[in-house]
Amino acid sequence: MKHISFCLLFLAAAFTVNAQNQDAVRKYFDKCLDQLVADSRLSAKDNTYSREDEEERTDPTYFRMFTPTVLYESTIKQGFNNGFDMTKQSDSEIELYEHRKMMIDRLLLNVYKLRPDMVHTTEADMRSLVTPAELEEKQRALLDGKKDKPLAIPDNVQGNLETKVVKPNYWRTSGSFSFSFTQNYFSGNWAQGGDNNKTLITNLKLHLNYNDKKKISFENTFEAKLGFVTVSGDTLHNYKTNNDMLRIDSKFGYKILNNVNLSAKMTLQTQSMPNYPTNNRNFVSNFMAPFDANFSVGLDYKRSGKNWNLSLYFAPLSAYNYKFVRYGYLASRYGIRAGRQHKEDFGTQIQPTFNATICKNVTLNSRMEYYTNYSRAYFNWENTIKMKINKYLDATLFLHGRFDDSSRGLYSDSYGYWQLKEYMTLGLTYSW
């Protein structure tokens, strides 16, 4: 092998350095170098030299293969002045030992010529760190196979050394904020008629997640939505909220099988502002009216691909649901008995979440939740499709369906217990 890379030899060293038997490691490298020596001879007759029966000893010859690359003066002189004579045949240990040193020198010289960027320091700089007496003592200890003593470092060098311990950080934070504004204006004589209105929608989402890449995961999401709309037909209010939500999702998981976690989950949800019907001074919802809390323990099945992530959470007969209404006169609207302001029950919960990149610059985020205590059912499905235009500008389509048969106050002749909401916006988004 006339032109073998020094990097390949280093990879071979990295492959074998984990071996527990140091003698086996040394013998393996001896055989590799013997083969390189044999292949480099012009008229080799026997290239199968083996040292299997040699006694274990400490040999400093190979340290240059495991340390940062140093520019050695002896290697330069040998390469440019005398060359490396690998043609001489000999079975003696001394001659073979010298051939090995030549082979390492030749590989080093090849690195000097082809990859000078790998050379970190010179031999003179390296020797300046120790006195000649210390260097001689160190070499004697290595040759005699004695336990090496710590290398003495001059005071001027030792003062610049610092020990820094970097611990892995398994916490990850991220978030996004979007802002969109729409306006409709119609002149008084517009043929088809119409109502002037303005709409403002904001959305904030924060993530704080922990994953130790082994067993433990902890996912936390805070989401806040707030939107306002002006309606010309409402004479009592200048504006009304049309989108209002505060929600905290928290899930702690312990991996028990591949793609399966035993998880404890918590969801808290309410709104921040009062919401009024048209031309009515009595609000139908407000902060903590209602307030929903859900606690459950179940199994979380997770799968992911190149452009998608799926989580399927299932809590059979282990989901506790609590609803609270701060204002008593609104209790019946949310299925709470007269004279009370809260209710609670146990049931089964299923919650799939799916995130995917449909195509370039188009993403889908879907969150579905189903809960039943076998006397009533609650279903919630939120879908957000984002079409990214540039780094800050995107269009958003939001589709929200809900089913809740817990109260007659939510029943509609047109939709029954189904509730639907949809909007599409063009606005600014910042993610981090």
C-alpha positions in Angstrom: 0.0 0.0 0.0 2.1 2.9 -1.3 -0.5 5.6 -0.5 -2.5 4.7 2.6 -4.2 7.4 4.6 -3.2 8.0 8.2 -6.8 8.6 9.0 -7.7 5.0 8.1 -5.1 3.8 10.5 -6.6 6.0 13.2 -10.1 4.6 12.5 -8.7 1.1 13.0 -7.3 2.3 16.3 -10.6 3.7 17.4 -12.3 0.4 16.6 -10.0 -1.6 18.7 -9.4 0.7 21.7 -12.5 -0.6 23.5 -11.1 -4.1 23.8 -10.6 -5.1 27.4 -7.5 -7.1 26.8 -4.7 -4.6 26.2 -2.4 -7.4 25.0 -4.8 -8.3 22.3 -5.1 -4.7 21.2 -1.3 -4.4 20.9 -1.0 -7.6 19.0 -3.7 -6.6 16.6 -1.9 -3.3 15.7 1.4 -5.2 15.4 -0.1 -7.5 12.8 -1.6 -4.5 10.9 1.7 -2.7 10.8 3.5 -5.9 9.9 1.1 -6.3 6.9 1.8 -2.6 5.9 5.5 -3.2 6.1 5.3 -6.4 4.1 3.1 -4.8 1.4 5.6 -1.9 1.1 8.6 -4.1 0.4 9.3 -4.4 -3.3 10.3 -8.0 -3.3 8.7 -9.5 -0.2 8.5 -13.3 0.0 6.9 -13.7 3.4 4.3 -11.1 4.6 2.6 -13.2 7.3 4.9 -12.4 10.2 3.1 -13.0 13.5 3.8 -12.1 17.2 1.1 -14.2 18.8 3.4 -15.7 21.4 5.3 -12.6 22.4 5.1 -11.5 26.1 3.1 -8.4 27.0 5.2 -5.2 27.3 4.6 -1.4 27.2 5.7 0.1 23.9 5.8 3.9 23.3 6.2 3.4 19.5 2.5 3.8 18.8 1.6 6.8 20.9 1.8 9.1 17.8 -1.3 7.4 16.4 -3.5 8.3 19.3 -2.4 11.9 20.1 -3.2 15.1 18.2 -1.0 15.3 15.2 2.5 16.8 15.9 5.1 18.0 13.4 8.1 15.8 14.3 11.6 17.0 13.2 12.9 13.4 12.9 10.1 12.5 10.5 10.7 15.5 8.3 14.5 14.8 8.2 14.1 11.1 7.5 11.5 11.7 4.7 13.3 14.5 2.8 16.9 13.4 3.4 17.3 9.7 3.6 13.8 8.4 2.7 12.3 5.3 4.1 14.0 2.1 2.9 11.3 -0.6 3.2 12.9 -3.1 0.8 15.3 -4.8 3.2 14.1 -8.2 4.3 14.7 -9.4 7.8 13.0 -11.6 10.3 14.8 -10.2 13.3 12.7 -8.4 15.9 15.0 -5.3 15.8 14.7 -4.9 12.0 11.0 -5.4 12.0 10.6 -2.9 14.9 12.5 -0.3 12.9 10.3 -1.0 9.8 7.2 -0.3 11.9 8.6 3.0 13.0 9.4 3.9 9.4 5.8 3.0 8.4 4.4 5.3 11.0 6.8 8.1 10.0 5.7 7.6 6.3 2.1 7.8 7.2 2.7 11.0 9.3 4.6 12.5 6.4 1.6 11.8 4.1 -0.6 13.7 6.6 1.8 16.6 6.6 1.6 16.9 2.8 -2.1 16.2 2.3 -3.7 17.5 5.5 -1.6 20.3 7.1 -4.7 21.6 8.8 -4.6 18.5 11.1 -1.2 19.5 12.5 -1.8 21.0 16.0 1.6 21.7 17.3 5.4 21.1 16.8 7.8 18.8 18.5 9.7 21.7 19.9 6.6 23.2 21.5 5.6 19.9 23.0 9.1 19.4 24.5 9.1 22.8 26.1 6.3 21.7 28.5 8.8 19.4 30.4 12.4 19.6 31.3 14.9 17.2 29.6 15.3 15.3 33.0 11.6 14.8 33.3 11.3 13.7 29.6 14.2 11.2 30.1 12.5 9.8 33.3 9.2 9.5 31.4 10.8 7.6 28.5 12.6 5.3 30.9 9.4 4.5 32.7 7.6 3.7 29.5 10.3 1.5 28.2 10.6 -0.4 31.5 6.8 -0.9 31.7 6.5 1.0 34.9 3.5 2.9 36.0 3.7 6.4 34.6 3.8 9.4 36.9 1.7 12.5 36.2 3.4 14.9 33.8 4.8 18.0 35.5 3.3 21.2 34.0 5.1 24.5 34.4 3.4 27.1 36.5 2.9 29.5 33.5 1.0 26.8 31.7 -0.9 25.4 34.7 -2.3 28.8 35.5 -4.2 28.9 32.2 -5.8 25.5 32.6 -9.5 25.3 33.6 -11.7 22.3 34.3 -15.2 22.7 32.8 -17.9 20.1 33.4 -20.7 20.3 30.9 -23.8 18.4 31.9 -26.4 17.4 29.3 -29.5 19.7 29.2 -32.6 17.6 28.6 -35.0 20.6 28.7 -36.1 22.2 25.5 -38.2 25.4 25.1 -40.0 26.7 22.1 -42.9 28.9 21.2 -44.8 30.9 18.6 -46.9 34.1 18.5 -49.2 35.1 15.7 -51.1 38.3 15.0 -53.7 38.8 12.3 -56.1 41.7 11.5 -58.9 41.8 9.0 -61.3 44.7 8.0 -64.5 44.9 5.9 -65.9 48.2 4.8 -69.1 48.8 2.7 -70.3 52.2 1.6 -73.9 53.0 2.4 -75.1 52.6 -1.1 -73.3 49.3 -1.8 -75.7 47.3 -4.0 -75.6 44.0 -2.1 -75.4 45.7 1.3 -73.1 44.6 4.2 -71.9 45.3 7.7 -68.6 47.0 8.4 -66.5 45.0 10.8 -62.9 44.6 12.0 -61.4 41.4 13.4 -58.2 41.0 15.5 -56.9 37.6 16.5 -53.8 36.7 18.5 -52.4 33.4 19.4 -49.6 32.5 21.9 -48.2 29.0 22.3 -45.3 28.1 24.7 -43.6 24.7 25.1 -41.4 23.4 27.9 -40.4 19.8 27.4 -38.0 17.4 29.1 -36.7 14.1 27.6 -33.7 12.2 28.9 -33.7 10.0 25.8 -34.1 6.9 28.0 -37.2 6.6 30.1 -38.5 9.9 31.3 -40.4 12.5 29.3 -42.3 15.6 30.5 -44.3 17.7 28.0 -45.9 21.1 29.0 -47.8 23.4 26.7 -49.4 26.7 27.5 -51.8 28.2 24.8 -53.6 31.5 24.9 -56.0 32.7 22.2 -57.8 36.1 22.1 -59.8 37.6 19.3 -62.1 40.6 19.0 -64.7 41.6 16.4 -66.8 44.7 15.9 -70.4 44.1 14.8 -72.3 47.1 13.5 -75.7 45.5 14.4 -74.8 45.4 18.1 -75.7 48.8 19.7 -74.6 47.8 23.2 -71.0 46.8 22.6 -68.2 48.4 20.5 -66.6 45.0 20.2 -67.0 41.4 21.4 -64.7 38.5 21.8 -65.0 35.9 19.1 -62.0 33.7 20.1 -60.9 33.3 23.8 -59.1 30.4 25.4 -56.5 29.7 28.1 -55.2 26.1 28.3 -52.4 24.2 30.0 -51.6 20.7 28.9 -49.1 18.7 30.9 -48.1 15.1 30.4 -45.5 13.0 32.3 -44.4 9.8 30.7 -42.3 6.7 31.7 -41.3 4.4 28.9 -42.3 0.8 29.5 -42.2 -0.5 25.9 -40.9 0.6 22.6 -43.1 3.6 21.5 -45.3 3.1 24.6 -45.3 5.3 27.7 -47.2 5.0 31.0 -48.4 8.6 31.4 -50.1 10.9 33.8 -51.9 13.8 32.1 -53.5 17.1 33.2 -55.5 19.6 31.2 -56.7 23.0 32.6 -58.9 25.3 30.4 -60.9 28.5 30.8 -61.1 31.9 29.1 -59.9 35.4 30.0 -62.6 37.8 28.9 -66.5 38.0 29.1 -68.5 37.1 26.0 -71.8 38.8 25.4 -74.7 37.9 23.0 -75.7 40.5 20.5 -77.6 43.4 22.1 -77.5 41.7 25.5 -75.7 43.0 28.7 -75.5 39.6 30.4 -72.4 37.6 29.5 -72.7 33.9 28.8 -69.1 33.0 29.6 -66.2 34.6 31.5 -63.0 33.9 33.3 -63.5 30.6 35.4 -67.0 30.4 34.0 -66.6 27.7 32.9 -63.4 26.2 34.2 -62.5 22.6 33.1 -59.9 20.4 34.7 -59.1 16.8 33.6 -56.7 14.4 35.3 -56.0 10.9 34.0 -53.5 8.0 34.0 -53.1 5.9 30.8 -51.0 4.7 28.0 -49.4 6.9 25.4 -48.4 5.4 22.1 -46.0 7.5 20.0 -44.8 7.1 16.5 -43.0 9.5 14.2 -41.7 9.7 10.6 -39.7 12.1 8.5 -42.5 14.6 8.2 -45.1 13.6 10.9 -45.6 12.8 14.6 -48.4 10.9 16.2 -49.4 10.5 19.8 -52.4 8.3 20.9 -53.3 8.7 24.6 -55.8 6.2 26.1 -57.0 6.3 29.7 -59.6 3.6 30.3 -61.8 4.3 33.4 -59.1 6.5 34.9 -60.0 10.0 33.8 -61.3 12.4 36.4 -63.2 15.4 35.0 -64.0 18.5 37.1 -66.1 21.5 35.9 -66.6 24.8 37.8 -68.7 27.8 37.0 -67.9 31.0 39.0 -71.4 32.5 38.5 -74.3 30.5 39.8 -76.8 31.7 37.2 -74.7 30.2 34.4 -74.5 26.8 36.1 -77.4 25.2 34.2 -76.0 26.3 30.9 -73.1 24.0 31.4 -75.0 21.0 32.8 -74.6 21.7 36.6 -77.6 21.2 38.9 -79.4 24.2 40.3 -77.9 25.4 43.5 -74.4 24.1 42.7 -71.4 25.6 40.9 -69.4 22.5 40.1 -69.6 18.9 39.1 -67.2 16.0 38.8 -67.2 12.5 37.3 -65.0 9.6 36.2 -64.8 8.1 32.8 -62.7 7.1 29.8 -60.5 9.5 27.8 -58.9 9.2 24.4 -56.7 11.9 23.0 -54.9 11.6 19.6 -52.6 14.4 18.4 -51.1 14.5 14.9 -48.6 16.9 13.4 -47.5 16.7 9.8 -45.9 18.6 7.0 -48.3 18.2 4.1 -46.0 19.7 1.5 -43.4 22.4 1.4 -44.5 25.4 3.7 -47.8 23.7 4.6 -48.3 22.1 8.0 -51.2 20.4 9.8 -51.7 20.4 13.6 -54.6 18.2 14.7 -55.8 17.7 18.3 -58.7 15.4 19.1 -60.2 14.7 22.5 -63.0 12.3 23.5 -64.3 11.8 27.0 -67.3 9.8 28.3 -68.6 8.8 31.7 -71.1 6.5 29.9 -74.0 8.8 30.6 -72.8 11.8 28.6 -70.1 12.3 26.0 -67.7 15.2 25.1 -65.8 15.4 21.8 -63.5 18.2 20.8 -61.5 18.4 17.5 -59.2 21.3 16.6 -57.4 21.5 13.2 -54.9 24.2 12.3 -53.5 24.4 8.7 -50.7 26.9 8.2 -49.5 28.0 4.8 -46.2 29.8 5.3 -45.5 32.6 2.8 -42.2 33.8 4.2 -40.3 33.8 7.5 -42.9 36.0 9.3 -46.0 36.0 7.1 -48.5 33.1 6.8 -52.1 32.2 6.3 -54.0 30.1 8.8 -57.1 28.0 8.4 -58.7 26.9 11.8 -61.5 24.3 12.0 -63.0 23.5 15.3 -65.7 21.0 16.0 -67.3 20.1 19.4 -70.0 17.8 20.7 -71.3 18.1 24.3 -74.6 16.6 25.4 -74.2 17.5 29.1 -76.7 20.3 29.0 -79.9 21.2 27.2 -78.7 24.8 27.2 -76.2 24.0 24.5 -78.8 22.3 22.3 -79.6 23.8 18.9 -82.4 22.9 16.5 -80.1 23.3 13.5 -77.0 21.5 14.9 -78.2 19.5 17.9 -75.3 19.2 20.4 -72.7 19.9 17.7 -70.9 23.2 17.8 -68.8 24.5 14.9 -66.3 27.3 14.5 -64.1 28.2 11.5 -61.9 31.2 10.6 -59.1 32.0 8.1 -56.6 34.7 8.6 -53.5 36.2 7.0 -51.1 37.6 9.6 -47.7 37.8 11.2 -46.1 34.8 13.0 -42.9 34.7 15.0 -41.5 31.3 16.2 -38.5 30.5 18.4 
